[in-house]
Every structure is written in structure tokens, then in C-alpha cells.
Amino acid sequence: MSIALPLLLGVFLIIYAYNQFSEKELSEIQRSFKTADYLYVGVALFVGFTGYVARAYRWKYTLEHMGYTAPFAVKFSAVCITYLMNITIPRSGEVSRALVLKRYADVPFDKGFGTIISERVIDLFLLIFCLGLTISLQFSALKDYLSENVPYEKLLFYGVIALILFTASVLFYMYSRMAWLQKLKIKISGLVEGVLSVFKMRNKWPFLILSVYIWVTYVVMFYITVFALPETAGLSFNVVMLAFVVGSIAITFSNGGFGVFPFAVAKLLENYGITYAAGTAFGWIMWASQTGLVIILGGLSFLMLPLLFRKK
């Protein structure tokens, strides 16, 4: 159900958005796809590729701190497989990444997964920084957009339910003496060691610099792609940052943002004089190009790993 619902949400939004367009708007979208300058898209994808490389290279610092090494090909392939799995089965990528590392580099699953979680913690802080920067730059516009498109009452209700469940889970974890839970605590201790490795390792500054670079590539990819269409080429960097944050949040609502990403970005850009049709075309070009890169690199990684490491 957790797999099907996000996918169904994406399909619903695609059908809903399609039915809102007139024949003229559909023609405008088709024309945008045909006349877009895909050189900018190619440059943006190259920047994104360097982000993949940086993410794979960054991984070595947390692994070395814990006494493990892995060939760069394994780390890079694992990163690519992570992205691919996340657009097929939400939140499965991190588990797949640790499994690849265990199979091809003999790194224990809990240790490898702990380093991945530590990366995600840093990524979360950087996302919060981007969100804070965007709010400071576009506070009034962001407030108007959220008030029109986000159901506050439902979010509050689900937030309260989530808080109650989380509190109950923490109390159960702390005070239960069940055998299976004790084994789980041993595994979690390995995860905690991996998370804390970021703050204890000797080369934390190269790790943090690469982390910043990875997020810079995300923003730069988005910014370069706006020049692919004449309708979006005049957008300011502030607006692009706002669209980037909204798109990043939209990705979490369906499989890799399927259907949701173009819808959310188009609705936002509509507030800045970009027609809904042009915004939709931009959203789909952005989403399709990034997803295509993920599929190509992830698929090649699945194929090449068994060939490069036959003994494994």
C-alpha cells in the first residue's frame, strides 16, 4: 500500500492536470517540448552527474573512520542504485545501498547503513538551510503559495497522530525487555556509531565541503534548466530557489516526484507570471531529464557490478 498510494497520487495528478488544459494549452506544452533548448538540459545533467561522483567520493570518509574501505566503482554504483530504487519503491534506496556495500565490499550492513544515515542527517540540515534561505528571500510569496495549496488542518491532524505514535514507540523501546528488542538495540548501536562518525572523523571538513557541493549541484541543475524555455529564462534566482525547495518537498509525496513535481512547480511559477502550461512543460522537462539520468546510471550499475566483481 505504501508503494501503490504515492504512485496512484502521481497518476491522479497527471490526469487531473491534463483535464484542466484547453486544446490551446496542450498545443503550447507540445511546442515547449519541441522548441526547448536541450543543450541547457544536457549541461544541467552533467552538473548533476558530478554530484553523484561527489556523493560517492564523500562516502569514503565515514567508511574510513569506521575502519572500512570500498572501491570507488562500488560506492558510485551503490549511489546510483539508491536513486533508482527510490523512484521505484520509496525509501528503499538507502537499504539497497547498504546491501550493495555489504555484498561487494564486505562492509557489515549495520555499519554501512549507519554511515548512510549520517549522510542523510547532514543532507537534512542542508535542506533546512535551503528552506530557511528561501523563506528569508521569498517569505510573502511562499506564505501565499502554502496557504493556497497545503491543507493545514490535515497536516496538523497527521502531525499530532505521528507525535503520539513516536512517543509511544520511544517509551516502548526504552522500557521493554523483549528478546527481539534487545537484539534490535545491538543493531541500532551500530547505526548510532555510523551516525556519530561524521562528527568524530578526522577528515570531517572535506566531508562537509563535499556535502555543500552536492546541494549546490541540485540548485545549479534547477537554475540552468530554466534557460531551456524562453518563458522561464527570465526567472530570478530567488524564484528558482523557491521552486527548487517546493520541488524538493514534492518529490517526497510520490515515487521520485512522479506527477507531483511538475504539478507543484507549475502552480508555484504561475504566481510569477509563467503560464500554467509553460510551467508544466518546464516541470516535466526538469523531472524527466533527472529521472532519465537516474534510470540510465542505476540500470548500468545493476548490470556492471556483477561483471566488475565476478567473485562477489
Salt bridges, closest charged atoms under 4 A:
GLU94 OE2 - ARG120 NH2 2.46
ASP106 OD2 - LYS312 NZ 2.53
GLU119 OE1 - ARG58 NH2 3.21
GLU119 OE1 - ARG97 NH2 2.71
ASP123 OD2 - ARG55 NH1 3.04
ASP123 OD1 - ARG58 NH1 3.52
ASP123 OD2 - ARG120 NH1 3.48
GLU193 OE1 - LYS111 NZ 2.57
GLU270 OE1 - LYS267 NZ 3.85
